[in-house]
Amino acid sequence: MARQRAASMLAVALLVGAFASIPTAVQSMGVCYGTQGNNLPPSSQVVQLYKSTGIDGIRVYSANKAILDALRDSGRGVILDTGNDKVCEFACNPASAAAWVRDYVRPYYPAVDILQIAVGNEVQGGATHCIVQAIRNLNAALAADGLLGGGIKVSTAVSFFGVIGNAYPPSSGVFREWYMTDVARYLASTGAPLLANVYPYFWYRDDPHRINLGFATFQPGMSVRDFCNGLVYHNLFDAMVDAIYAALEKAGAGSVGIVVSETGWPSAGGFGASVENARRYNQGLINHIHGRDGPQGTPRKHGRLFTYIYAIFNENQKTGDATERNFGLCYCNEKPKYYLNFTY
């Protein structure tokens, strides 16, 4: 046991050295906490890792009481996911939404700083018809418990590639799925942001002849002009986010903001996946979000854009391409893969 504690302390020390701490007064960057691994540290240790490194936001993919207990008074802003299995259940049964609030929000908030609740992550198929009603019923449950006034916003997380039709130029962005207009307009009525998973890596991987690697990884020296409105883009991330903003405007929901609930670059497992490309992308992203390379925000929307990097660890039980198991900033022993400077 003493040896395990010493190893854990060493891992934290190494991570503090590799990830310079973030002042927590202004929240801009978070890191997702995926748990699809059988070799991950206990949640209490993981939250301590976030605190020690100064990462000020965390996305949690299920309502796990051990994680929520560990997050009490941690000072981390939290996106709390309900899980996709709850979407139609909440839509069809308001009592289920109320029970979920009773079990996973009321006992923890505000000691756990829940910023957004994600009703589903990249929901597909018939369940998409349930999203708006599920959000509505969860909002009603929060209101009944007096929790909406505290600032919790209820939304859903969507995949850029799953919901955006035209994406180039960014001003042509439009929702490909009819249900997204209803989602966008409902979010406009509540003041909640749309949570969007935005991965330039996959666009580059699938079209490397037309997508420049430097443009995809925030490297200087390349720009693209949107010929419809004259806006100039220096990275693919901004272009993708602005395509979502354009789609929101076309849906009559131009007031809806965006939280980038996932983004990142794999360090192994596929074309373009390497430690150096992952470091370049994630460091470039951090610099960009913090305004080191120019104004915060995107060419279309200036201002702070809260963004979550996926993910804190490699997850060895994720299915699909090998890249899916290699997005972690750290190995399961908490040792960082590469140096990142989060300071600003």
C-alpha positions in Angstrom: 0.0 0.0 0.0 2.8 2.4 0.9 4.5 1.6 -2.5 1.2 2.4 -4.3 0.8 5.7 -2.5 4.4 6.6 -3.3 3.9 5.7 -7.0 0.7 7.8 -7.1 2.4 10.8 -5.5 5.2 10.5 -8.1 2.7 10.4 -10.9 1.0 13.5 -9.7 4.4 15.3 -9.3 5.3 14.3 -12.9 1.9 15.6 -14.2 2.2 18.9 -12.3 5.6 19.3 -14.0 4.2 18.5 -17.4 0.9 20.4 -17.1 1.5 23.9 -15.8 -1.4 24.9 -13.5 -4.4 27.0 -14.6 -5.6 30.0 -12.6 -9.1 28.8 -11.7 -10.7 32.2 -11.5 -11.5 32.1 -15.2 -12.8 28.8 -16.6 -12.0 28.2 -20.3 -10.5 24.7 -20.6 -11.7 21.3 -19.3 -10.7 17.7 -19.8 -13.2 14.8 -20.3 -13.1 12.0 -17.8 -13.9 8.8 -19.8 -14.1 5.6 -17.8 -14.1 2.9 -20.4 -11.0 1.2 -19.0 -10.3 -1.6 -16.6 -7.0 -0.2 -15.4 -7.9 3.4 -14.4 -7.2 5.0 -11.0 -10.0 5.4 -8.5 -12.2 8.5 -9.0 -10.9 10.2 -5.8 -7.4 10.0 -7.2 -8.5 11.2 -10.6 -10.2 14.3 -9.2 -7.0 15.0 -7.1 -5.1 14.8 -10.4 -7.4 17.5 -11.9 -6.9 19.7 -8.8 -3.2 19.2 -8.7 -2.7 20.2 -12.3 -5.2 23.1 -12.3 -7.5 21.7 -15.0 -10.6 23.6 -14.2 -13.4 21.7 -16.0 -14.4 18.1 -16.1 -16.9 16.2 -18.2 -18.4 13.1 -16.6 -20.1 10.6 -18.9 -22.5 9.0 -16.3 -24.1 9.8 -13.1 -21.6 8.0 -10.9 -21.9 8.7 -7.2 -18.3 7.8 -6.4 -17.2 10.4 -9.0 -19.7 13.0 -7.8 -18.6 12.4 -4.2 -15.0 13.0 -5.2 -16.0 16.2 -6.9 -17.5 17.8 -3.8 -15.9 21.2 -3.2 -13.3 20.5 -5.8 -13.8 23.9 -7.6 -14.1 22.1 -11.0 -16.9 23.1 -13.4 -18.8 20.0 -14.5 -20.7 18.7 -17.5 -22.8 15.8 -16.1 -24.1 13.3 -18.7 -27.3 11.4 -18.1 -26.4 8.5 -20.4 -28.1 7.8 -23.7 -30.3 5.2 -22.1 -32.1 7.9 -20.2 -33.1 10.1 -23.1 -36.4 8.4 -24.1 -37.0 7.3 -20.5 -37.0 11.0 -19.4 -39.1 12.0 -22.4 -41.8 9.4 -21.7 -41.8 9.6 -17.9 -41.4 12.9 -16.1 -41.2 11.0 -12.8 -38.0 9.3 -14.0 -36.4 12.7 -14.7 -37.5 13.9 -11.2 -36.0 10.7 -9.6 -32.7 11.3 -11.5 -32.5 14.9 -10.2 -33.3 13.6 -6.7 -30.5 11.0 -6.8 -27.8 12.8 -8.8 -28.2 16.5 -8.6 -30.0 17.5 -5.4 -27.5 15.7 -3.0 -24.5 17.2 -4.8 -25.2 20.7 -6.1 -23.8 23.3 -5.5 -20.9 21.5 -3.7 -20.4 19.9 -7.2 -20.4 22.8 -9.6 -22.7 21.4 -12.3 -22.6 23.8 -15.2 -24.5 21.7 -17.8 -26.4 18.5 -17.9 -26.0 16.6 -21.2 -29.2 14.7 -22.0 -27.5 12.2 -24.3 -24.2 12.1 -26.2 -24.4 11.9 -30.0 -27.9 10.4 -29.8 -28.9 8.4 -32.9 -31.9 6.8 -34.5 -35.4 7.0 -33.0 -34.1 8.4 -29.7 -33.4 11.7 -31.4 -37.2 12.3 -31.4 -37.0 12.2 -27.6 -34.3 14.8 -27.0 -36.4 18.0 -26.7 -39.0 16.4 -24.4 -36.4 14.8 -22.3 -34.6 18.2 -21.8 -38.0 19.8 -21.1 -38.9 17.2 -18.4 -35.4 17.5 -16.8 -35.7 21.3 -16.7 -39.1 20.9 -15.0 -37.7 18.5 -12.5 -34.8 20.9 -11.7 -37.3 23.8 -11.4 -39.5 21.8 -9.0 -36.5 21.3 -6.8 -35.5 25.0 -7.0 -32.3 24.2 -8.8 -32.7 26.0 -12.1 -32.0 29.4 -10.5 -28.5 28.3 -9.6 -27.4 28.3 -13.2 -27.6 24.7 -14.3 -28.3 24.5 -18.0 -29.7 21.4 -19.7 -28.7 20.5 -23.2 -27.5 17.6 -25.4 -24.1 16.8 -26.9 -24.0 16.3 -30.7 -21.4 15.2 -33.1 -20.3 17.8 -35.7 -20.2 15.1 -38.4 -23.6 13.7 -37.3 -25.6 16.9 -37.4 -23.9 19.3 -39.9 -24.6 19.0 -43.6 -22.7 21.6 -45.6 -19.6 22.7 -43.7 -17.5 24.4 -46.3 -17.3 27.3 -46.4 -18.2 27.7 -42.7 -21.0 30.2 -43.5 -22.8 27.4 -45.4 -23.2 25.3 -42.3 -26.7 23.9 -42.0 -28.2 21.1 -39.9 -28.7 17.9 -41.8 -31.2 16.5 -39.3 -34.7 18.0 -38.9 -34.8 17.4 -35.2 -31.8 19.7 -34.6 -34.0 22.7 -35.5 -36.3 21.8 -32.6 -33.4 21.3 -30.3 -31.8 24.6 -31.3 -35.0 26.6 -30.8 -35.7 25.0 -27.5 -32.2 25.8 -26.2 -32.7 29.4 -27.4 -35.8 29.6 -25.2 -33.9 28.4 -22.1 -30.6 30.1 -22.7 -28.7 26.9 -22.7 -25.7 26.3 -25.0 -25.5 23.5 -27.5 -22.8 21.0 -26.6 -20.8 20.0 -29.6 -18.1 17.3 -30.1 -15.7 18.8 -32.7 -12.8 16.7 -34.0 -10.6 18.2 -36.8 -8.6 14.9 -36.6 -11.4 12.9 -38.3 -11.8 15.4 -41.1 -8.0 15.4 -41.7 -7.9 11.6 -41.5 -10.7 11.1 -44.0 -9.5 13.8 -46.5 -5.7 14.4 -46.1 -5.3 15.5 -49.7 -7.5 18.6 -49.2 -7.0 19.2 -45.4 -3.6 20.5 -44.5 -2.1 18.9 -41.4 -0.7 22.2 -40.1 -4.2 23.8 -40.6 -5.7 21.0 -38.6 -3.2 21.2 -35.8 -3.1 25.0 -35.2 0.3 25.5 -36.9 1.0 28.9 -38.3 1.4 29.7 -42.0 -1.9 28.8 -43.6 -5.3 30.6 -43.9 -8.5 30.0 -45.7 -11.0 32.7 -46.6 -14.8 32.1 -46.5 -15.7 33.6 -49.9 -19.3 34.2 -48.8 -18.5 36.6 -45.9 -14.8 37.4 -46.2 -13.9 35.9 -42.8 -10.4 34.4 -42.6 -9.7 31.1 -40.8 -6.3 30.1 -39.5 -7.3 26.6 -38.2 -9.8 24.0 -38.9 -11.3 24.0 -35.4 -12.6 27.5 -35.8 -14.0 26.7 -39.2 -15.9 23.7 -37.8 -17.3 25.7 -34.8 -18.4 28.5 -37.1 -20.2 26.1 -39.3 -22.3 25.1 -36.3 -22.9 28.8 -35.5 -24.1 29.3 -39.0 -26.4 26.3 -38.7 -27.9 27.6 -35.5 -28.6 31.0 -37.2 -30.3 29.3 -40.1 -32.4 27.3 -37.6 -33.7 30.6 -36.1 -31.5 30.1 -32.9 -28.7 32.5 -33.5 -28.7 33.4 -29.8 -27.6 29.9 -28.8 -24.0 29.6 -27.7 -21.7 26.6 -28.1 -19.7 24.7 -25.6 -17.2 22.3 -27.2 -17.9 19.3 -25.1 -15.2 17.1 -26.8 -12.2 17.7 -29.0 -8.8 16.1 -29.2 -6.2 14.2 -31.3 -5.1 10.6 -30.8 -1.5 9.8 -30.1 -1.5 6.4 -31.8 -3.6 3.9 -33.6 -4.2 5.3 -37.1 -3.3 7.6 -39.9 -2.0 11.0 -38.6 -2.2 9.8 -35.0 1.1 10.4 -33.2 2.4 11.8 -30.0 3.7 14.9 -31.8 0.5 15.6 -33.7 -1.5 15.2 -30.5 0.8 17.6 -28.6 0.7 20.2 -31.4 -3.1 20.0 -31.6 -3.8 20.1 -27.9 -1.2 22.8 -27.2 -2.4 24.9 -30.2 -6.0 24.5 -28.9 -5.1 25.6 -25.4 -3.2 28.7 -26.8 -6.1 29.5 -29.0 -8.8 29.2 -26.4 -6.9 31.3 -24.0 -6.3 34.0 -26.7 -2.5 33.7 -27.0 -2.6 33.7 -30.7 -5.2 36.4 -31.1 -8.7 37.3 -29.9 -10.7 34.6 -28.0 -13.5 32.9 -29.9 -13.9 32.3 -33.6 -13.9 34.7 -36.6 -17.7 34.6 -36.5 -18.2 34.8 -32.7 -15.6 36.5 -30.5 -15.4 35.8 -26.8 -14.6 32.9 -24.5 -15.4 29.5 -25.9 -15.4 26.9 -23.1 -13.7 23.7 -24.5 -13.1 20.2 -23.2 -10.2 18.1 -24.4 -10.9 14.4 -24.8 -9.6 12.7 -22.6 -7.6 12.5 -19.4 -6.7 8.8 -19.9 -6.4 6.2 -22.6 -9.4 3.9 -22.3 -8.5 0.3 -23.2 -12.1 -0.9 -23.3 -13.4 1.5 -26.0 -14.5 -0.2 -29.2 -14.0 0.8 -32.8 -10.7 2.0 -34.4 -7.5 1.8 -32.3 -7.4 5.6 -32.2 -10.5 5.5 -29.9 -8.2 4.0 -27.2 -5.5 6.5 -27.6 -6.9 10.0 -27.0 -5.7 10.2 -23.4 -3.4 13.0 -22.2 -2.1 10.5 -19.7 -1.5 6.8 -19.4 -3.5 4.8 -16.9 -0.6 5.2 -14.3 -1.2 9.0 -14.5 2.0 9.7 -16.3 1.6 12.3 -19.0 2.3 11.4 -22.6 3.7 14.8 -23.5 4.2 18.3 -22.1 1.3 20.7 -22.2 1.3 24.3 -20.9 -2.2 25.3 -19.7 -1.1 28.6 -18.1 -2.4 31.9 -19.3 
